[in-house]
C-alpha cells in the first residue's frame, strides 16, 4: 500500500477502452503504455554517464461507472554519473525515470 492505495497482485487485461472495464475490478483501474524509453550509458573519463528518458501514456478509469475519467502523457528524464556501466544500474535508472514521471503528475 502506497499513498493510501492498495495494488492488486493480479494485473487485469485491459485495452484502455471504457467498454472493456470489468465490474469485477476494484474501484479504480490504471493502465497505459510506455511510448518512449531510452537509456544511454556513455563512457566519460574514469566513469560513465547514464541518460534516461521516458514518455508514458496513462489512463485512469472509474470501475463502477465503467468510464475513463483522466488520460495524460507524462515525460521524465534523468542523468547520473557513476563508476561503471551495468545492467543493474540501467534497471535502476529506468525504474527511477518511470517513478519520477508518475510522481510529476501528483
Number of C-alpha atoms within 10 A of each C-alpha: 7 6 5 6 8 9 11 10 6 6 10 14 10 15 11 19 12 16 11 12 22 15 12 9 14 13 12 13 20 15 16 16 12 13 12 11 16 12 18 14 19 14 15 12 8 8 12 18 18 19 19 22 19 20 19 19 15 17 18 17 21 19 18 14 12 18 15 19 11 11 15 11 16 19 19 19 19 15 14 12 15 15 12 15 17 12 8 9 15 17 12 12 21 21 13 15 25 22 12 17 20 15 11 10 10 5
